[in-house]
Amino acid sequence: MLSKIKVLILVLWISFSISVCSQVITLNGIWRGTIHVLDINFNATVPGGIFTDLQKNNIIKNNLYGKNDVNNRWVGNQSVTYTKHFNGKLITT
């Protein structure tokens, strides 16, 4: 029983130490999207979706209009890279 209490105290101490020294960085906001194979670069919003981002950047037409869902199927076959630069201070203890 005593060893279980020691483990619990250790876990609580580690959890407290991590929470005191951690910094929350949100991933929400403007990102940069790239489809390398086609050399397409666009602004992206997180949270969001690839079709919405491409439509907002006038790369594709509205996916829900006419036969655009067929015309835009190429998007699902692409690899997309999203990048964002974070600014912040390094906190050490």
PDB file as gemmi writes it, atoms N, CA and C in Angstrom:
CRYST1    1.000    1.000    1.000  90.00  90.00  90.00 P 1                      
ATOM      1  N   MET A   1       0.818  -1.196   0.000  1.00  0.00           N  
ATOM      2  CA  MET A   1       0.000   0.000   0.000  1.00  0.00           C  
ATOM      3  C   MET A   1       0.860   1.256   0.000  1.00  0.00           C  
ATOM      4  N   LEU A   2       1.968   1.220   0.762  1.00  0.00           N  
ATOM      5  CA  LEU A   2       2.848   2.381   0.853  1.00  0.00           C  
ATOM      6  C   LEU A   2       3.485   2.685  -0.497  1.00  0.00           C  
ATOM      7  N   SER A   3       3.841   1.641  -1.268  1.00  0.00           N  
ATOM      8  CA  SER A   3       4.467   1.883  -2.569  1.00  0.00           C  
ATOM      9  C   SER A   3       3.471   2.496  -3.548  1.00  0.00           C  
ATOM     10  N   LYS A   4       2.179   2.157  -3.447  1.00  0.00           N  
ATOM     11  CA  LYS A   4       1.160   2.757  -4.312  1.00  0.00           C  
ATOM     12  C   LYS A   4       1.023   4.243  -4.022  1.00  0.00           C  
ATOM     13  N   ILE A   5       1.108   4.607  -2.762  1.00  0.00           N  
ATOM     14  CA  ILE A   5       1.029   6.013  -2.378  1.00  0.00           C  
ATOM     15  C   ILE A   5       2.242   6.769  -2.912  1.00  0.00           C  
ATOM     16  N   LYS A   6       3.423   6.153  -2.812  1.00  0.00           N  
ATOM     17  CA  LYS A   6       4.638   6.791  -3.338  1.00  0.00           C  
ATOM     18  C   LYS A   6       4.528   7.004  -4.839  1.00  0.00           C  
ATOM     19  N   VAL A   7       4.008   6.025  -5.572  1.00  0.00           N  
ATOM     20  CA  VAL A   7       3.845   6.144  -7.021  1.00  0.00           C  
ATOM     21  C   VAL A   7       2.847   7.258  -7.340  1.00  0.00           C  
ATOM     22  N   LEU A   8       1.742   7.311  -6.593  1.00  0.00           N  
ATOM     23  CA  LEU A   8       0.749   8.357  -6.801  1.00  0.00           C  
ATOM     24  C   LEU A   8       1.344   9.733  -6.571  1.00  0.00           C  
ATOM     25  N   ILE A   9       2.097   9.891  -5.501  1.00  0.00           N  
ATOM     26  CA  ILE A   9       2.745  11.174  -5.208  1.00  0.00           C  
ATOM     27  C   ILE A   9       3.731  11.535  -6.312  1.00  0.00           C  
ATOM     28  N   LEU A  10       4.502  10.573  -6.792  1.00  0.00           N  
ATOM     29  CA  LEU A  10       5.450  10.823  -7.874  1.00  0.00           C  
ATOM     30  C   LEU A  10       4.734  11.262  -9.145  1.00  0.00           C  
ATOM     31  N   VAL A  11       3.656  10.587  -9.502  1.00  0.00           N  
ATOM     32  CA  VAL A  11       2.887  10.944 -10.700  1.00  0.00           C  
ATOM     33  C   VAL A  11       2.304  12.346 -10.560  1.00  0.00           C  
ATOM     34  N   LEU A  12       1.753  12.659  -9.422  1.00  0.00           N  
ATOM     35  CA  LEU A  12       1.206  13.996  -9.203  1.00  0.00           C  
ATOM     36  C   LEU A  12       2.283  15.066  -9.277  1.00  0.00           C  
ATOM     37  N   TRP A  13       3.443  14.793  -8.715  1.00  0.00           N  
ATOM     38  CA  TRP A  13       4.553  15.752  -8.752  1.00  0.00           C  
ATOM     39  C   TRP A  13       5.016  15.980 -10.183  1.00  0.00           C  
ATOM     40  N   ILE A  14       5.152  14.906 -10.964  1.00  0.00           N  
ATOM     41  CA  ILE A  14       5.572  15.035 -12.368  1.00  0.00           C  
ATOM     42  C   ILE A  14       4.523  15.811 -13.160  1.00  0.00           C  
ATOM     43  N   SER A  15       3.258  15.517 -12.958  1.00  0.00           N  
ATOM     44  CA  SER A  15       2.178  16.221 -13.664  1.00  0.00           C  
ATOM     45  C   SER A  15       2.204  17.710 -13.325  1.00  0.00           C  
ATOM     46  N   PHE A  16       2.386  18.034 -12.066  1.00  0.00           N  
ATOM     47  CA  PHE A  16       2.452  19.429 -11.655  1.00  0.00           C  
ATOM     48  C   PHE A  16       3.658  20.117 -12.275  1.00  0.00           C  
ATOM     49  N   SER A  17       4.802  19.450 -12.267  1.00  0.00           N  
ATOM     50  CA  SER A  17       6.023  20.041 -12.832  1.00  0.00           C  
ATOM     51  C   SER A  17       5.861  20.325 -14.326  1.00  0.00           C  
ATOM     52  N   ILE A  18       5.243  19.411 -15.032  1.00  0.00           N  
ATOM     53  CA  ILE A  18       5.036  19.601 -16.475  1.00  0.00           C  
ATOM     54  C   ILE A  18       4.077  20.752 -16.724  1.00  0.00           C  
ATOM     55  N   SER A  19       3.000  20.842 -15.964  1.00  0.00           N  
ATOM     56  CA  SER A  19       2.017  21.896 -16.194  1.00  0.00           C  
ATOM     57  C   SER A  19       2.567  23.270 -15.865  1.00  0.00           C  
ATOM     58  N   VAL A  20       3.451  23.365 -14.900  1.00  0.00           N  
ATOM     59  CA  VAL A  20       4.044  24.645 -14.537  1.00  0.00           C  
ATOM     60  C   VAL A  20       5.004  25.118 -15.625  1.00  0.00           C  
ATOM     61  N   CYS A  21       5.705  24.207 -16.267  1.00  0.00           N  
ATOM     62  CA  CYS A  21       6.738  24.565 -17.232  1.00  0.00           C  
ATOM     63  C   CYS A  21       6.257  24.522 -18.682  1.00  0.00           C  
ATOM     64  N   SER A  22       5.015  24.183 -18.924  1.00  0.00           N  
ATOM     65  CA  SER A  22       4.557  24.055 -20.300  1.00  0.00           C  
ATOM     66  C   SER A  22       3.920  25.340 -20.790  1.00  0.00           C  
ATOM     67  N   GLN A  23       3.888  25.479 -22.107  1.00  0.00           N  
ATOM     68  CA  GLN A  23       3.282  26.627 -22.752  1.00  0.00           C  
ATOM     69  C   GLN A  23       2.329  26.106 -23.818  1.00  0.00           C  
ATOM     70  N   VAL A  24       1.138  26.651 -23.877  1.00  0.00           N  
ATOM     71  CA  VAL A  24       0.154  26.213 -24.859  1.00  0.00           C  
ATOM     72  C   VAL A  24       0.305  27.051 -26.117  1.00  0.00           C  
ATOM     73  N   ILE A  25       0.453  26.370 -27.244  1.00  0.00           N  
ATOM     74  CA  ILE A  25       0.520  27.042 -28.541  1.00  0.00           C  
ATOM     75  C   ILE A  25      -0.655  26.534 -29.357  1.00  0.00           C  
ATOM     76  N   THR A  26      -1.525  27.433 -29.794  1.00  0.00           N  
ATOM     77  CA  THR A  26      -2.679  27.024 -30.574  1.00  0.00           C  
ATOM     78  C   THR A  26      -2.272  26.783 -32.030  1.00  0.00           C  
ATOM     79  N   LEU A  27      -2.898  25.807 -32.639  1.00  0.00           N  
ATOM     80  CA  LEU A  27      -2.649  25.522 -34.051  1.00  0.00           C  
ATOM     81  C   LEU A  27      -3.650  26.239 -34.949  1.00  0.00           C  
ATOM     82  N   ASN A  28      -4.655  26.878 -34.360  1.00  0.00           N  
ATOM     83  CA  ASN A  28      -5.652  27.599 -35.131  1.00  0.00           C  
ATOM     84  C   ASN A  28      -5.029  28.815 -35.807  1.00  0.00           C  
ATOM     85  N   GLY A  29      -5.578  29.198 -36.950  1.00  0.00           N  
ATOM     86  CA  GLY A  29      -5.121  30.409 -37.623  1.00  0.00           C  
ATOM     87  C   GLY A  29      -4.783  30.169 -39.085  1.00  0.00           C  
ATOM     88  N   ILE A  30      -4.006  31.076 -39.629  1.00  0.00           N  
ATOM     89  CA  ILE A  30      -3.631  31.030 -41.038  1.00  0.00           C  
ATOM     90  C   ILE A  30      -2.362  30.204 -41.215  1.00  0.00           C  
ATOM     91  N   TRP A  31      -2.412  29.259 -42.144  1.00  0.00           N  
ATOM     92  CA  TRP A  31      -1.299  28.403 -42.502  1.00  0.00           C  
ATOM     93  C   TRP A  31      -1.002  28.608 -43.978  1.00  0.00           C  
ATOM     94  N   ARG A  32       0.072  28.043 -44.460  1.00  0.00           N  
ATOM     95  CA  ARG A  32       0.419  28.068 -45.881  1.00  0.00           C  
ATOM     96  C   ARG A  32       0.327  26.641 -46.394  1.00  0.00           C  
ATOM     97  N   GLY A  33      -0.503  26.434 -47.431  1.00  0.00           N  
ATOM     98  CA  GLY A  33      -0.661  25.122 -48.014  1.00  0.00           C  
ATOM     99  C   GLY A  33       0.091  25.031 -49.332  1.00  0.00           C  
ATOM    100  N   THR A  34       0.637  23.857 -49.625  1.00  0.00           N  
ATOM    101  CA  THR A  34       1.375  23.639 -50.863  1.00  0.00           C  
ATOM    102  C   THR A  34       1.053  22.261 -51.424  1.00  0.00           C  
ATOM    103  N   ILE A  35       0.726  22.232 -52.716  1.00  0.00           N  
ATOM    104  CA  ILE A  35       0.630  20.983 -53.460  1.00  0.00           C  
ATOM    105  C   ILE A  35       1.849  20.985 -54.371  1.00  0.00           C  
ATOM    106  N   HIS A  36       2.914  20.298 -53.958  1.00  0.00           N  
ATOM    107  CA  HIS A  36       4.210  20.390 -54.621  1.00  0.00           C  
ATOM    108  C   HIS A  36       4.188  19.897 -56.062  1.00  0.00           C  
ATOM    109  N   VAL A  37       3.496  18.791 -56.330  1.00  0.00           N  
ATOM    110  CA  VAL A  37       3.505  18.192 -57.668  1.00  0.00           C  
ATOM    111  C   VAL A  37       2.982  19.171 -58.708  1.00  0.00           C  
ATOM    112  N   LEU A  38       2.003  19.986 -58.333  1.00  0.00           N  
ATOM    113  CA  LEU A  38       1.392  20.928 -59.271  1.00  0.00           C  
ATOM    114  C   LEU A  38       1.876  22.355 -59.051  1.00  0.00           C  
ATOM    115  N   ASP A  39       2.795  22.559 -58.132  1.00  0.00           N  
ATOM    116  CA  ASP A  39       3.336  23.873 -57.798  1.00  0.00           C  
ATOM    117  C   ASP A  39       2.218  24.869 -57.450  1.00  0.00           C  
ATOM    118  N   ILE A  40       1.304  24.433 -56.577  1.00  0.00           N  
ATOM    119  CA  ILE A  40       0.198  25.272 -56.130  1.00  0.00           C  
ATOM    120  C   ILE A  40       0.441  25.662 -54.683  1.00  0.00           C  
ATOM    121  N   ASN A  41       0.406  26.962 -54.405  1.00  0.00           N  
ATOM    122  CA  ASN A  41       0.553  27.490 -53.048  1.00  0.00           C  
ATOM    123  C   ASN A  41      -0.704  28.276 -52.709  1.00  0.00           C  
ATOM    124  N   PHE A  42      -1.165  28.151 -51.482  1.00  0.00           N  
ATOM    125  CA  PHE A  42      -2.399  28.839 -51.099  1.00  0.00           C  
ATOM    126  C   PHE A  42      -2.421  29.071 -49.595  1.00  0.00           C  
ATOM    127  N   ASN A  43      -3.226  30.058 -49.187  1.00  0.00           N  
ATOM    128  CA  ASN A  43      -3.456  30.301 -47.770  1.00  0.00           C  
ATOM    129  C   ASN A  43      -4.492  29.308 -47.277  1.00  0.00           C  
ATOM    130  N   ALA A  44      -4.287  28.798 -46.081  1.00  0.00           N  
ATOM    131  CA  ALA A  44      -5.191  27.814 -45.500  1.00  0.00           C  
ATOM    132  C   ALA A  44      -5.583  28.256 -44.098  1.00  0.00           C  
ATOM    133  N   THR A  45      -6.770  27.835 -43.677  1.00  0.00           N  
ATOM    134  CA  THR A  45      -7.265  28.167 -42.346  1.00  0.00           C  
ATOM    135  C   THR A  45      -7.431  26.889 -41.541  1.00  0.00           C  
ATOM    136  N   VAL A  46      -6.914  26.903 -40.318  1.00  0.00           N  
ATOM    137  CA  VAL A  46      -7.073  25.780 -39.402  1.00  0.00           C  
ATOM    138  C   VAL A  46      -7.901  26.269 -38.232  1.00  0.00           C  
ATOM    139  N   PRO A  47      -8.999  25.622 -37.859  1.00  0.00           N  
ATOM    140  CA  PRO A  47      -9.517  24.425 -38.498  1.00  0.00           C  
ATOM    141  C   PRO A  47     -10.164  24.759 -39.836  1.00  0.00           C  
ATOM    142  N   GLY A  48     -10.174  23.804 -40.724  1.00  0.00           N  
ATOM    143  CA  GLY A  48     -10.750  23.993 -42.049  1.00  0.00           C  
ATOM    144  C   GLY A  48     -10.551  22.764 -42.895  1.00  0.00           C  
ATOM    145  N   GLY A  49     -10.751  22.916 -44.191  1.00  0.00           N  
ATOM    146  CA  GLY A  49     -10.625  21.784 -45.097  1.00  0.00           C  
ATOM    147  C   GLY A  49      -9.981  22.201 -46.402  1.00  0.00           C  
ATOM    148  N   ILE A  50      -9.421  21.234 -47.092  1.00  0.00           N  
ATOM    149  CA  ILE A  50      -8.680  21.495 -48.322  1.00  0.00           C  
ATOM    150  C   ILE A  50      -9.577  22.099 -49.405  1.00  0.00           C  
ATOM    151  N   PHE A  51     -10.793  21.589 -49.578  1.00  0.00           N  
ATOM    152  CA  PHE A  51     -11.666  22.102 -50.627  1.00  0.00           C  
ATOM    153  C   PHE A  51     -12.067  23.548 -50.342  1.00  0.00           C  
ATOM    154  N   THR A  52     -12.363  23.867 -49.101  1.00  0.00           N  
ATOM    155  CA  THR A  52     -12.703  25.245 -48.730  1.00  0.00           C  
ATOM    156  C   THR A  52     -11.521  26.172 -48.951  1.00  0.00           C  
ATOM    157  N   ASP A  53     -10.325  25.738 -48.568  1.00  0.00           N  
ATOM    158  CA  ASP A  53      -9.132  26.566 -48.753  1.00  0.00           C  
ATOM    159  C   ASP A  53      -8.860  26.829 -50.228  1.00  0.00           C  
ATOM    160  N   LEU A  54      -8.962  25.793 -51.054  1.00  0.00           N  
ATOM    161  CA  LEU A  54      -8.711  25.971 -52.486  1.00  0.00           C  
ATOM    162  C   LEU A  54      -9.779  26.845 -53.126  1.00  0.00           C  
ATOM    163  N   GLN A  55     -11.021  26.734 -52.689  1.00  0.00           N  
ATOM    164  CA  GLN A  55     -12.091  27.575 -53.237  1.00  0.00           C  
ATOM    165  C   GLN A  55     -11.879  29.033 -52.839  1.00  0.00           C  
ATOM    166  N   LYS A  56     -11.523  29.288 -51.587  1.00  0.00           N  
ATOM    167  CA  LYS A  56     -11.284  30.661 -51.129  1.00  0.00           C  
ATOM    168  C   LYS A  56     -10.129  31.320 -51.889  1.00  0.00           C  
ATOM    169  N   ASN A  57      -9.185  30.509 -52.363  1.00  0.00           N  
ATOM    170  CA  ASN A  57      -8.034  31.032 -53.104  1.00  0.00           C  
ATOM    171  C   ASN A  57      -8.260  30.974 -54.618  1.00  0.00           C  
ATOM    172  N   ASN A  58      -9.505  30.736 -55.044  1.00  0.00           N  
ATOM    173  CA  ASN A  58      -9.889  30.698 -56.460  1.00  0.00           C  
ATOM    174  C   ASN A  58      -9.100  29.685 -57.277  1.00  0.00           C  
ATOM    175  N   ILE A  59      -8.752  28.563 -56.663  1.00  0.00           N  
ATOM    176  CA  ILE A  59      -8.044  27.491 -57.365  1.00  0.00           C  
ATOM    177  C   ILE A  59      -9.051  26.484 -57.919  1.00  0.00           C  
ATOM    178  N   ILE A  60     -10.142  26.269 -57.181  1.00  0.00           N  
ATOM    179  CA  ILE A  60     -11.226  25.414 -57.661  1.00  0.00           C  
ATOM    180  C   ILE A  60     -12.536  26.175 -57.503  1.00  0.00           C  
ATOM    181  N   LYS A  61     -13.565  25.698 -58.218  1.00  0.00           N  
ATOM    182  CA  LYS A  61     -14.902  26.277 -58.080  1.00  0.00           C  
ATOM    183  C   LYS A  61     -15.647  25.548 -56.966  1.00  0.00           C  
ATOM    184  N   ASN A  62     -16.775  26.131 -56.540  1.00  0.00           N  
ATOM    185  CA  ASN A  62     -17.588  25.580 -55.456  1.00  0.00           C  
ATOM    186  C   ASN A  62     -17.877  24.105 -55.704  1.00  0.00           C  
ATOM    187  N   ASN A  63     -17.454  23.279 -54.790  1.00  0.00           N  
ATOM    188  CA  ASN A  63     -17.583  21.831 -54.911  1.00  0.00           C  
ATOM    189  C   ASN A  63     -19.038  21.363 -54.886  1.00  0.00           C  
ATOM    190  N   LEU A  64     -19.944  22.185 -54.358  1.00  0.00           N  
ATOM    191  CA  LEU A  64     -21.344  21.798 -54.211  1.00  0.00           C  
ATOM    192  C   LEU A  64     -22.213  22.310 -55.353  1.00  0.00           C  
ATOM    193  N   TYR A  65     -21.622  22.891 -56.382  1.00  0.00           N  
ATOM    194  CA  TYR A  65     -22.387  23.467 -57.489  1.00  0.00           C  
ATOM    195  C   TYR A  65     -22.162  22.657 -58.762  1.00  0.00           C  
ATOM    196  N   GLY A  66     -23.256  22.302 -59.416  1.00  0.00           N  
ATOM    197  CA  GLY A  66     -23.163  21.602 -60.697  1.00  0.00           C  
ATOM    198  C   GLY A  66     -22.373  20.307 -60.595  1.00  0.00           C  
ATOM    199  N   LYS A  67     -21.460  20.126 -61.548  1.00  0.00           N  
ATOM    200  CA  LYS A  67     -20.615  18.926 -61.578  1.00  0.00           C  
ATOM    201  C   LYS A  67     -19.206  19.194 -61.059  1.00  0.00           C  
ATOM    202  N   ASN A  68     -19.072  20.250 -60.261  1.00  0.00           N  
ATOM    203  CA  ASN A  68     -17.744  20.591 -59.736  1.00  0.00           C  
ATOM    204  C   ASN A  68     -17.185  19.512 -58.820  1.00  0.00           C  
ATOM    205  N   ASP A  69     -18.063  18.721 -58.179  1.00  0.00           N  
ATOM    206  CA  ASP A  69     -17.544  17.646 -57.340  1.00  0.00           C  
ATOM    207  C   ASP A  69     -16.772  16.638 -58.178  1.00  0.00           C  
ATOM    208  N   VAL A  70     -17.173  16.453 -59.432  1.00  0.00           N  
ATOM    209  CA  VAL A  70     -16.448  15.565 -60.348  1.00  0.00           C  
ATOM    210  C   VAL A  70     -15.171  16.253 -60.830  1.00  0.00           C  
ATOM    211  N   ASN A  71     -15.291  17.536 -61.196  1.00  0.00           N  
ATOM    212  CA  ASN A  71     -14.133  18.287 -61.703  1.00  0.00           C  
ATOM    213  C   ASN A  71     -13.037  18.455 -60.653  1.00  0.00           C  
ATOM    214  N   ASN A  72     -13.428  18.437 -59.377  1.00  0.00           N  
ATOM    215  CA  ASN A  72     -12.466  18.685 -58.293  1.00  0.00           C  
ATOM    216  C   ASN A  72     -11.928  17.411 -57.643  1.00  0.00           C  
ATOM    217  N   ARG A  73     -12.224  16.271 -58.211  1.00  0.00           N  
ATOM    218  CA  ARG A  73     -11.768  15.012 -57.599  1.00  0.00           C  
ATOM    219  C   ARG A  73     -10.250  14.869 -57.588  1.00  0.00           C  
ATOM    220  N   TRP A  74      -9.569  15.583 -58.438  1.00  0.00           N  
ATOM    221  CA  TRP A  74      -8.110  15.524 -58.479  1.00  0.00           C  
ATOM    222  C   TRP A  74      -7.514  15.932 -57.130  1.00  0.00           C  
ATOM    223  N   VAL A  75      -8.229  16.781 -56.385  1.00  0.00           N  
ATOM    224  CA  VAL A  75      -7.718  17.277 -55.102  1.00  0.00           C  
ATOM    225  C   VAL A  75      -7.482  16.120 -54.135  1.00  0.00           C  
ATOM    226  N   GLY A  76      -8.377  15.153 -54.120  1.00  0.00           N  
ATOM    227  CA  GLY A  76      -8.261  14.027 -53.201  1.00  0.00           C  
ATOM    228  C   GLY A  76      -7.087  13.112 -53.477  1.00  0.00           C  
ATOM    229  N   ASN A  77      -6.480  13.243 -54.654  1.00  0.00           N  
ATOM    230  CA  ASN A  77      -5.332  12.405 -55.020  1.00  0.00           C  
ATOM    231  C   ASN A  77      -3.994  13.109 -54.808  1.00  0.00           C  
ATOM    232  N   GLN A  78      -4.014  14.269 -54.179  1.00  0.00           N  
ATOM    233  CA  GLN A  78      -2.797  15.058 -54.008  1.00  0.00           C  
ATOM    234  C   GLN A  78      -2.296  14.998 -52.569  1.00  0.00           C  
ATOM    235  N   SER A  79      -0.999  15.137 -52.428  1.00  0.00           N  
ATOM    236  CA  SER A  79      -0.390  15.297 -51.102  1.00  0.00           C  
ATOM    237  C   SER A  79      -0.237  16.789 -50.846  1.00  0.00           C  
ATOM    238  N   VAL A  80      -0.725  17.228 -49.705  1.00  0.00           N  
ATOM    239  CA  VAL A  80      -0.689  18.646 -49.365  1.00  0.00           C  
ATOM    240  C   VAL A  80       0.173  18.828 -48.129  1.00  0.00           C  
ATOM    241  N   THR A  81       1.051  19.822 -48.167  1.00  0.00           N  
ATOM    242  CA  THR A  81       1.884  20.160 -47.025  1.00  0.00           C  
ATOM    243  C   THR A  81       1.414  21.491 -46.455  1.00  0.00           C  
ATOM    244  N   TYR A  82       1.193  21.529 -45.151  1.00  0.00           N  
ATOM    245  CA  TYR A  82       0.793  22.760 -44.468  1.00  0.00           C  
ATOM    246  C   TYR A  82       1.953  23.216 -43.582  1.00  0.00           C  
ATOM    247  N   THR A  83       2.252  24.508 -43.639  1.00  0.00           N  
ATOM    248  CA  THR A  83       3.331  25.055 -42.813  1.00  0.00           C  
ATOM    249  C   THR A  83       2.848  26.307 -42.087  1.00  0.00           C  
ATOM    250  N   LYS A  84       3.457  26.544 -40.939  1.00  0.00           N  
ATOM    251  CA  LYS A  84       3.169  27.736 -40.152  1.00  0.00           C  
ATOM    252  C   LYS A  84       4.392  28.045 -39.303  1.00  0.00           C  
ATOM    253  N   HIS A  85       4.712  29.307 -39.167  1.00  0.00           N  
ATOM    254  CA  HIS A  85       5.823  29.725 -38.317  1.00  0.00           C  
ATOM    255  C   HIS A  85       5.264  30.168 -36.971  1.00  0.00           C  
ATOM    256  N   PHE A  86       5.898  29.707 -35.920  1.00  0.00           N  
ATOM    257  CA  PHE A  86       5.479  30.069 -34.574  1.00  0.00           C  
ATOM    258  C   PHE A  86       6.517  30.985 -33.943  1.00  0.00           C  
ATOM    259  N   ASN A  87       6.040  32.042 -33.317  1.00  0.00           N  
ATOM    260  CA  ASN A  87       6.923  32.954 -32.595  1.00  0.00           C  
ATOM    261  C   ASN A  87       6.675  32.753 -31.107  1.00  0.00           C  
ATOM    262  N   GLY A  88       7.719  32.700 -30.358  1.00  0.00           N  
ATOM    263  CA  GLY A  88       7.550  32.523 -28.911  1.00  0.00           C  
ATOM    264  C   GLY A  88       8.891  32.522 -28.207  1.00  0.00           C  
ATOM    265  N   LYS A  89       8.825  32.575 -26.914  1.00  0.00           N  
ATOM    266  CA  LYS A  89      10.029  32.552 -26.093  1.00  0.00           C  
ATOM    267  C   LYS A  89      10.312  31.136 -25.626  1.00  0.00           C  
ATOM    268  N   LEU A  90      11.565  30.826 -25.507  1.00  0.00           N  
ATOM    269  CA  LEU A  90      11.966  29.559 -24.916  1.00  0.00           C  
ATOM    270  C   LEU A  90      12.016  29.755 -23.410  1.00  0.00           C  
ATOM    271  N   ILE A  91      11.259  28.939 -22.715  1.00  0.00           N  
ATOM    272  CA  ILE A  91      11.199  29.050 -21.255  1.00  0.00           C  
ATOM    273  C   ILE A  91      11.957  27.888 -20.652  1.00  0.00           C  
ATOM    274  N   THR A  92      12.949  28.197 -19.852  1.00  0.00           N  
ATOM    275  CA  THR A  92      13.727  27.152 -19.191  1.00  0.00           C  
ATOM    276  C   THR A  92      13.645  27.335 -17.689  1.00  0.00           C  
ATOM    277  N   THR A  93      13.804  26.244 -16.983  1.00  0.00           N  
ATOM    278  CA  THR A  93      13.775  26.347 -15.523  1.00  0.00           C  
ATOM    279  C   THR A  93      15.046  25.772 -14.954  1.00  0.00           C  
TER     280      THR A  93                                                      
END                                                                             
